[in-house]
Amino acid sequence: MPPTPPTTSPLAPYVHRDVPLEFAGRRLAFATSLDLFSSHQVDVGSKLLLRTLEPVLAGGLGGGAARVLDLGCGYGAIGVALATLPVVASAHLVDRDALAVDFARENARRNGAEDRVTTGTNLGLDDLAAAAGHAGAEPRYDLVVANVPGKAGDAVIASMLLGPLGVLRPGGLVAVVVIEPIRALVEATLARPDVEVALRRDTADYSVFHYRPAPDAAFPTPADAFAAGVYDIASLTFEDALEQPVTIATVQGLANYDRFDVIESALTRRLPRLPREGCVLLANVGQGALAAYVLRSHPAARFVLVDRDLLALRTTRRALLALGAPEDRLETRLIGAWTGDSAVQPTADVLVGVLREGGNAAAVTAEYLGLLGALAPGGRAVLAGSSTAITRLLAVKLPPHLKASRTKHRGTSFLEVARAAATD
Ligand SMILES: C[S@@+](CC[C@H](N)C(=O)[O-])C[C@H]1O[C@@H](n2cnc3c(N)ncnc32)[C@H](O)[C@@H]1O
């Protein structure tokens, strides 16, 4: 089926370009975002992995109706391409990044595979049970594929390599591509008597491994890796507004595991006076240091944590709970693309965060307007960003009840936005 032409997708502000992929005699096309892996073309490693999989699937894996899991799907190049094959019955695409998942869903649609593709914002294999269809059922796949994130950290990489062996159906296969810097780690992780490597292909920059449980070996359904501490790396201690020490547990795979981010630290000096029992929305929460800082000064506030990264949300939520935040005053919202559907209710008395600027200008504007939509009457927002982004955002026309201005603190720029107390 020819690729569906791009239409008025709600993802339009986030699209960098459409990249082509020739696969199994088909011409596929993928919308990419500057803020996602390999936005200029489909990754060379992903293409290499796909080439090694064509004969395996043609050989009847899964009895000609294979169930595929794409772990860390990005915008969906591998999983969507596989889902276009007649021998693939279904492909489940998961990523910890909700924006990636939004793109994977869109790319399934563009390539006519939406009826065989399901998606989920998942942390590794931790959230797969929801895909099993009914409570208590174990999700099982004939093929698990991954272009393994090279900088996720050794323990996380090992869990992403071995965990899939515990979600295979009998006769199933795991197939991964990895970059050269982690080739030796992958080789060592798979060198075990209970793992059978069926194929290995090396180039200067990549290695592909196909592997499965050795005959008579059985792998259990993987335990929840986040809860088991697989992501944990260190703890971070800093001073709150009353110069009392606060300690949070930090994880690998997010920046600033060993220091309070300088921009977040500058933000603490610009925090508006918070109503003690109001609602605080924290955007792009990272390791959770800023959230912990605000919790210490305003323990009675309600918190809404917004991020597109499930790892950041889980880590921050865990930090706040450990510091005594009551569960019923803690809400998390995973938002990839800010579209009409992802809107947050206008309940925030205070909105604080660092703008994400990895995408194109339209994407940053969409995030800005989406966040401001969460301000309650009388609410105040303080958003940190680059000077260029803030100059541009100040030119964005806002509804009359919102007033934006710029402030600076030691080289960091902030956008401060106030919503009028009563709006008509
Ligand atoms: C190397 S990229 C591959 C993306 C895509 N499969 C491709 O081939 O273009 C790795 C992806 O894994 C995701 N990722 C990293 N750590 C993850 C985790 N713990 N759980 C789920 N996804 C993860 C990243 O967000 C990223 O999209």
The ligand as a Gaussian input file, in Angstrom:
#p B3LYP/6-31G(d) Opt

LIG

0 1
 C       18.494000       4.236000      19.446000
 S       16.867000       4.852000      19.606000
 C       15.995000       3.823000      18.457000
 C       14.693000       4.415000      17.999000
 C       13.974000       3.592000      16.907000
 N       13.781000       2.218000      17.311000
 C       14.737000       3.646000      15.604000
 O       15.264000       2.620000      15.233000
 O       14.771000       4.728000      14.987000
 C       16.417000       4.222000      21.188000
 C       15.005000       4.573000      21.663000
 O       14.815000       3.920000      22.915000
 C       14.083000       4.783000      23.766000
 N       14.404000       4.361000      25.147000
 C       15.521000       4.604000      25.852000
 N       15.444000       4.037000      27.060000
 C       14.242000       3.429000      27.120000
 C       13.557000       2.687000      28.123000
 N       14.108000       2.453000      29.303000
 N       12.320000       2.219000      27.856000
 C       11.736000       2.471000      26.667000
 N       12.336000       3.183000      25.681000
 C       13.563000       3.643000      25.900000
 C       14.526000       6.178000      23.402000
 O       13.544000       7.129000      23.784000
 C       14.716000       6.054000      21.886000
 O       13.537000       6.406000      21.195000

